[in-house]
Amino acid sequence: MSVVTRFAPSPTGYLHVGGARTALYSWLYAKSQGGEFVLRIEDTDLVRSTDEAKQAILDGMTWLGLHHDKGPYYQTERFERYNQIIDELLDKGLAYKCFMSVEELDAIRDEQEKKGEKPRYPGTWRDRTDHPEGQTFVIRFKNPLEGEVVIKDHVRGEIRISNTELDDLIIKRTDGAPTYNFCVVVDDWDMGITHVVRGEDHINNTPRQINILNALGAPIPEYAHVSMILGDDGKKLSKRHGAVSVMQYRDDGYLPQAVLNYLVRLGWSHGDQEIFSLDEMIEHFNLDSISKSASAFNTEKLNWLNEHYIKTLPASEVAQHAKWHFDQQGIDYSKGPSVESVIEVQAERATTLKDLAAMSHYFYADFESFDEKAAKKHLRVVAKEPLLAVKDALLAVQDWNPDKIQAAINNTAETLGIGMGKIGMPLRVAATGSGNSPSLDVTLNLMEKDKIAQRIDMALIYIANRENS
Ligand code: GLU
């Protein structure tokens, strides 16, 4: 049997962390089995579905790199198919028209609630043939009256639900629209879905869907209902604690690889391994190792993973994503050092790509002033002579590389008989505008000699002004 999984989001909002994790698990399972991954947009709720949300889901999936093998399918484009199946069920006596008015149904429900019973439709029209003319109706599925549905869930184990708990589900509304649960069933059947990975909030739908699949003579997929994700405060995930859109993670400077690694571990484990390349995830992933308990979001761990991937992924791959942030921050990297080379020197220092871009402006653009604190501390009168001397020494370097740059700085310090600190920090503040930069040899190596000289002159003016004030 060839495995086919799907991710079936409702486009009523952005792709959030929980959805992304479900998508990842579903995608990974398909990949791990050499199967196919289907993307299906469940847009039957015309009021709540929006084009922006559809696009946001597609963008999120693309950014994460969770490419689908089939789709995207849209349920709104398949109404004809759903209605055709509903007609077949009617013909076979497996579904029926129900003429009960909303008022009648409400009255029955009130009565049931008063008696402390679970509200359920009592099957009033199940076998009636005295259909009134010209009256609106819904179509209901004839749920089996006896027996039970057994779900062998990969996460939650065996779940048994008695059919007496289930009533006859509406599969077509009075306005002629097929209902959500019914569309899912027909889709899973038509799309040959073998494994359904979804949130535990759908677990109540599963027995109903299985009964309909049985009535259609369709194969029953295997199920894995994944637990909730809690915020890092242990409560329901909220905006402040991680329930943000996946694209927010891009905006905040996370690498998709870090987010994927983070999400895969949020409710799944393989020994005590924390770092997984995509290939390793695919190799080790299986549905049975998904945890049953809720997972709590942990921003620190995500940060740690992001730092790891900024440092260890090839600079060219990090650069692809970093450039987006450079653009966002108005850094023109068409001139100056390559973004890759900047990443190589900055990678150790950044938690996010946003930070990395923010600390890289000086490679590409002049600054108007020095960081106030750093300048006060390091651009003092005593720094004048060392700065003048190191400027000449740097200008004299023939073969511009980190070793030669370092030698020029060392020689200057030696000639002047001063420690490295007296020359290094003033030079750093002069060249980069602040007291924070990677080591000077590699930093200056990415800059033009003349640019450094010009900035040292600016520092000398600063010192002179300070002297005069
Ligand atoms: N459309 C549902 C949701 O977004 C998922 C349904 C399913 O996976 O069966 O929650």
Residues whose N, C-alpha, C, O or C-beta is under 5 A from the ligand:
A	BS01	LIG	A8 P9 S10 E42 V197 R198
